[in-house]
Amino acid sequence: MTFAKKALIFASLALVGAGGAASARDRLNAAGATFPENIYSRWFSQLAKSGGPKVNYQAVGSGTGRKAFIDETVSFAASDDPISAKDKAKVSRGVVQIPTVGGTIALGYNNPGCTLKLTQKQVVSIFMGSISDWKDVGCSGGKITVVHRSDGSGTTAAFADSLSTFSKEWTLGSAKTLNWKVGVGAKGSDGVAASVASTPGAIGYMNQSFVKGAIKAAAVQNKAGQFVLPGYKSGKAALSGITLDSDLAGGNPNPSASGAYPITTLTYLLIYRTGNGAKTDSIKAVVNYMLSDKAQAQADDLGFVPLSEGIQAKAQAAVNLIKE
């Protein structure tokens, strides 16, 4: 994303909510992760239609959302990877980090006639470029085109966390941006999905909710040796092994539970601890709705995984930390 485009996005965020004081109080600007875009769009639409706060959410990627949060140009941000201590120290108003929902990171591919089952080592080899032909993973021969994120992405960080546990061949580390050795880049989960869908022989990583049309999801071998498709049950089994730390962050990059899909993550909101002013009640109302049983019950239908009761309870308690 160019500097000019980022500036335009942030300018538009700053302008939304202009108007009378009463209406501005109920209009919130947010930016960040594309991974939860489909469910966030549903939740925010439901809130607005019910007369609740109106959220202008820009799905620009976790990295860009994090920058907007640090620069204080949004009411809150969204990220698929927990905020680092370094970035947290840059936020003078303090940070309340709240997990909102879980999701599986699918390996979506476009290869009609191929039912793809990948070992963990094969996953790494594909995304490192040492496997480049479909015949090497049991399909009809042809070039594999890897599609990865080109923007700062918490999905990339979570994906890399898992691959770093899969095989020593993975040498790219774990971060929102990586120095890819192979493949083509696309912006956002929707961009990756669009590129895969339009490119026969392509494979990329994306939230399960983007697997549709020409895109199929590969079954990935988990730590227990089972080949598992991304989905509600396999994601729930993976998330059951997560324990949150004092900042409500937690991960399980290669779960050992039977039936668990091995690339599963939580996604988070980043909210200012103080200085929220007249918008405080609206921010709390939005987060409380997202964490409600009603909202969480919609996760499965949209390709996500609801929070476990334990994580949901801790997240709900953390809303009380948001102050004026």
C-alpha positions in Angstrom: 0.0 0.0 0.0 1.4 3.4 -1.0 1.9 6.2 1.5 -0.7 8.3 -0.3 -3.3 5.5 -0.1 -2.6 5.1 3.6 -3.0 8.8 4.1 -6.3 8.8 2.3 -7.6 5.9 4.4 -6.6 7.6 7.7 -8.1 10.9 6.4 -11.4 9.2 5.7 -11.4 7.6 9.1 -10.8 10.9 10.7 -13.7 12.5 8.8 -16.3 9.8 9.6 -18.3 10.7 12.6 -18.1 14.5 11.9 -21.4 16.2 12.7 -23.4 16.9 15.9 -21.9 15.9 19.3 -24.6 13.5 20.0 -24.2 11.5 16.8 -20.4 11.7 16.9 -20.4 10.0 20.3 -22.0 6.9 18.7 -19.8 6.8 15.6 -16.6 4.9 15.9 -13.7 4.5 13.5 -11.7 1.3 13.5 -9.1 -0.3 11.3 -7.1 -3.5 11.1 -7.2 -7.2 10.4 -8.8 -8.6 7.3 -8.9 -12.1 8.8 -12.1 -11.3 10.8 -13.6 -8.9 8.2 -16.6 -11.1 7.3 -17.8 -11.6 10.8 -17.0 -8.0 12.0 -19.0 -6.6 9.0 -22.0 -8.7 10.1 -21.7 -7.7 13.8 -21.2 -4.0 13.1 -24.1 -4.0 10.6 -26.4 -5.7 13.2 -25.4 -3.1 15.8 -26.2 -0.2 13.5 -29.5 -1.6 12.4 -30.6 -2.1 16.0 -29.9 1.5 16.8 -26.6 0.9 18.5 -23.2 2.5 17.8 -22.1 2.8 14.1 -18.6 1.4 13.4 -16.7 2.4 10.3 -14.3 -0.5 10.0 -11.5 -0.4 7.5 -10.0 -3.8 6.8 -6.5 -2.6 5.9 -4.5 -5.4 7.6 -3.2 -5.8 11.2 0.0 -3.8 10.6 -1.8 -0.8 9.2 -4.4 -1.0 11.9 -1.7 -1.2 14.6 -0.1 1.9 13.2 -3.4 3.8 13.2 -3.9 2.7 16.8 -0.5 3.9 17.9 -1.0 7.2 16.0 -4.4 7.6 17.7 -6.4 8.1 14.4 -9.0 5.4 15.3 -11.3 4.6 18.2 -9.9 1.1 18.3 -8.0 -1.3 16.1 -8.0 -5.0 15.2 -5.1 -7.4 15.0 -4.6 -11.2 14.5 -1.4 -11.1 16.4 -1.1 -9.8 20.0 0.4 -6.4 20.4 4.1 -6.5 21.2 5.7 -5.0 24.3 7.5 -2.5 22.1 4.3 -1.3 20.4 2.4 -1.3 23.7 5.0 1.1 25.1 4.2 3.6 22.4 0.6 3.9 23.5 0.5 6.5 26.2 -3.2 6.0 26.9 -2.6 2.3 27.7 -3.9 -0.8 25.9 -6.8 -3.1 26.7 -6.4 -6.2 24.4 -9.5 -8.3 24.0 -9.8 -11.6 22.0 -13.1 -11.5 20.0 -13.3 -14.8 18.0 -11.2 -17.7 16.7 -10.6 -18.9 13.3 -8.8 -21.5 11.2 -6.2 -20.4 8.6 -7.0 -22.5 5.6 -4.7 -23.5 2.8 -7.0 -22.5 0.0 -6.0 -23.9 -3.4 -7.3 -23.8 -7.0 -6.7 -27.2 -8.6 -9.9 -28.9 -9.9 -9.8 -32.7 -9.5 -7.2 -32.6 -6.8 -8.1 -33.5 -3.2 -5.2 -32.2 -1.3 -3.8 -33.7 1.9 -0.6 -32.2 3.2 1.9 -33.2 5.8 3.3 -30.5 8.0 6.6 -30.8 6.2 4.9 -30.5 2.8 3.2 -27.3 3.9 6.5 -25.7 4.8 8.2 -27.0 1.6 5.5 -25.5 -0.6 5.7 -22.1 1.0 9.5 -22.2 1.0 9.5 -23.1 -2.7 11.2 -26.5 -2.4 8.0 -28.2 -3.6 6.9 -26.4 -6.8 5.0 -29.0 -8.8 1.6 -30.4 -7.9 2.8 -34.0 -8.8 5.0 -33.9 -5.6 1.9 -33.7 -3.4 -0.2 -36.4 -5.2 -2.0 -34.3 -7.8 -1.7 -34.0 -11.6 1.5 -32.3 -12.6 1.7 -28.5 -13.0 3.3 -25.5 -11.5 2.3 -24.5 -7.9 1.8 -20.7 -7.6 2.1 -19.6 -4.0 0.1 -16.6 -3.0 1.0 -14.7 0.2 0.1 -11.5 1.9 1.9 -8.4 0.7 0.8 -6.1 3.6 1.5 -6.2 7.3 -0.6 -9.1 8.4 -1.4 -10.8 11.7 -2.6 -13.7 9.7 0.9 -14.0 8.2 2.4 -13.9 11.7 0.0 -16.6 13.0 0.6 -18.7 9.9 4.4 -18.4 10.3 4.1 -19.3 14.0 2.6 -22.6 13.0 5.0 -23.3 10.2 8.0 -22.6 12.5 6.8 -25.6 14.6 6.2 -27.8 11.5 9.7 -28.2 10.1 13.2 -26.8 10.5 13.1 -26.0 6.8 11.0 -22.9 7.7 13.6 -20.2 8.1 11.6 -17.1 7.6 10.8 -16.5 11.2 7.5 -15.1 12.4 6.3 -11.5 11.8 3.5 -9.6 10.1 5.8 -9.2 7.0 8.2 -11.8 5.8 11.0 -11.9 3.2 9.3 -14.5 1.0 11.5 -16.7 -1.2 8.7 -17.7 -3.6 5.3 -16.6 -4.7 3.2 -13.5 -5.5 1.8 -11.1 -3.0 -1.7 -9.9 -2.5 -3.2 -7.3 -0.1 -5.6 -8.6 2.6 -7.2 -12.0 3.0 -9.7 -11.0 0.3 -6.9 -10.2 -2.0 -5.2 -13.6 -1.4 -8.5 -15.4 -2.0 -9.2 -13.4 -5.2 -5.7 -14.2 -6.5 -6.0 -17.9 -5.8 -9.5 -18.1 -7.3 -8.4 -16.5 -10.5 -5.1 -18.5 -10.9 -5.3 -22.2 -11.7 -2.6 -24.0 -9.7 -2.4 -21.4 -7.0 -2.4 -22.0 -3.2 -2.5 -19.4 -0.4 -3.4 -18.9 3.3 -6.6 -17.3 4.3 -9.4 -17.4 6.9 -11.7 -20.3 6.3 -14.6 -17.9 5.5 -12.8 -17.0 2.2 -12.8 -20.6 1.0 -15.5 -20.8 -1.7 -16.1 -21.0 -5.4 -13.0 -22.2 -7.2 -11.1 -22.4 -3.9 -11.0 -25.7 -1.9 -9.3 -26.2 1.5 -6.5 -28.6 1.9 -6.5 -31.2 4.8 -3.4 -30.7 6.9 -1.8 -33.3 9.1 -2.0 -32.4 12.8 0.4 -33.3 15.6 -1.6 -36.4 16.3 -1.0 -37.6 12.8 -4.6 -37.0 11.5 -5.3 -35.1 8.2 -7.9 -32.5 9.2 -9.8 -29.9 7.3 -10.3 -26.4 8.7 -13.7 -26.0 10.3 -15.8 -25.4 13.4 -15.0 -28.6 15.2 -11.3 -28.8 14.3 -10.9 -25.2 15.2 -12.6 -25.6 18.5 -10.4 -28.5 19.4 -7.4 -26.4 18.6 -8.5 -23.4 20.6 -9.4 -25.5 23.6 -5.7 -25.8 24.4 -5.1 -22.0 24.6 -4.3 -20.4 27.9 -4.4 -16.6 28.0 -1.6 -14.5 29.6 -2.0 -11.4 31.7 -2.6 -9.4 28.5 -5.3 -11.8 27.3 -3.0 -13.1 24.5 -2.6 -16.7 23.8 -1.8 -19.1 21.0 -1.4 -22.8 20.2 0.6 -23.0 16.9 0.6 -26.8 16.7 -2.1 -28.3 19.0 -1.8 -31.9 20.0 -5.5 -32.5 20.6 -7.2 -35.2 18.6 -9.1 -33.7 15.7 -7.5 -30.3 16.0 -6.7 -28.3 12.9 -3.1 -27.2 13.3 -3.2 -23.6 12.0 -5.8 -21.9 14.2 -5.7 -18.5 15.9 -7.5 -16.0 18.0 -8.0 -12.4 16.7 -8.0 -9.3 19.0 -9.3 -5.8 19.5 -6.8 -3.1 20.7 -8.6 -0.5 22.7 -7.3 2.5 24.7 -7.4 2.0 28.4 -8.0 5.7 29.1 -8.8 8.9 27.1 -11.9 7.5 25.4 -14.0 10.4 26.5 -17.6 10.6 25.3 -17.2 7.5 23.2 -16.4 5.3 26.1 -20.0 3.9 26.5 -20.3 3.3 22.7 -17.0 1.4 22.6 -18.0 -0.8 25.5 -21.4 -1.4 23.9 -19.7 -2.6 20.7 -17.3 -4.9 22.4 -19.9 -6.3 24.8 -22.1 -7.2 21.8 -19.2 -8.9 20.0 -18.6 -11.0 23.1 -22.2 -11.8 23.7 -23.6 -15.3 23.3 -25.8 -14.0 20.5 -22.9 -12.7 18.5 -20.6 -15.7 19.2 -23.3 -18.1 18.1 -23.0 -16.7 14.6 -19.3 -17.7 14.3 -19.8 -21.1 12.8 -22.1 -20.1 10.0 -19.6 -17.4 8.9 -16.5 -19.7 9.0 -15.2 -18.8 12.4 -14.8 -20.4 15.8 -16.6 -19.0 18.9 -14.5 -18.2 22.0 -14.5 -20.9 24.7 -16.5 -20.1 27.8 -13.3 -19.5 29.8 -11.8 -17.1 27.2 -15.1 -15.4 26.6 -15.5 -14.7 30.4 -12.1 -13.2 30.7 -12.7 -11.1 27.6 -16.0 -9.8 28.9 -14.4 -8.9 32.3 -11.7 -6.9 30.5 -14.3 -4.5 29.0 -14.5 -3.0 32.5 -10.9 -1.8 32.1 -11.9 0.7 29.3 -12.2 4.1 30.9 -13.0 7.6 29.9 
